[in-house]
């Protein structure tokens, strides 16, 4: 059976060598190359066309996410899995949006890593348990926000949009041809529907990317 070809992009020698040794000790995988920075990876990976790239996020110079964005289209048959210490939602979504198919934390037990790589090669999207939970929670939050936003009337959305742009109550009233008191009523209902208590919370909930 042909071995699954793997490349590692990791700047910390100890981590890179540890993962490399794991790959070399397996009869299912073959370690083709390893790089210490994004610039090396960008130069060589498109020519190698390996099956899997294990990519660190925090690299010197360009990040692993920036590297992935640049070479993803040139490595058509390659699956990328991020291997990192970062657990925050933003990093996870940036990596997935850049084209990563999996996301593993460096604290993942070594015996699990080969299982995850095999799952990735077979078409799965392996993630550390903590990351999978964060992804689910983030999507649930987005869904909740979406439902709350749908509950706003057209006029309430217009009021909130003008609030977000910094207009005062009197200015909003003039623009929408309503009274200041009506503006206040709309804002009160907006806060109730979005389950917030002030303008900043309302604006953040609708306009700021989660």
GIBELRA-V338978 format. One line per field, one symbol per residue. ss: DSSP state (@ for helix, = for strand, . for the rest). psi: psi as a letter, one per 40 degrees, with the letter a starting at -180 (. if undefined). burial: 1 if it has 16 or more other C-alpha atoms within 10 Angstrom, else 0. Layout:
# GIBELRA-V338978
ss=???
psi=???
burial=???
This chain:
# GIBELRA-V338978
ss=...======...@@@@@@@@@@@@....=======..@@@@@@@@@@@...====........@@@@@@@@@@@....======....@@@@@@@@@@...====....@@@@@@@@@@@@.....=.@@@@@@@@@@@@@@@@@@@@@@...@@@@@@@@@@@....@@@@@@@@...@@@@@@@@@@@@@@@....@@@@@@@@@...
psi=hhihhiihhhehddddddddddddeiedihhdiiieidddddddddddfidhhhhidgihbiidddddddeddegdehhhhhhieheidddddddddeeieihhieehhdeddddddddddeeigiiiddddddddddddddddddddddehidddddddddddeeiidddddddefiiddddddddddddddefieidddddddddhh.
burial=000111111110000100110110000011111111111011001100111111111110001111111011001001111111010000010011011111111100000011011101100011110011011001000100100110010001111111110000100110000001001001100110110000000110110000
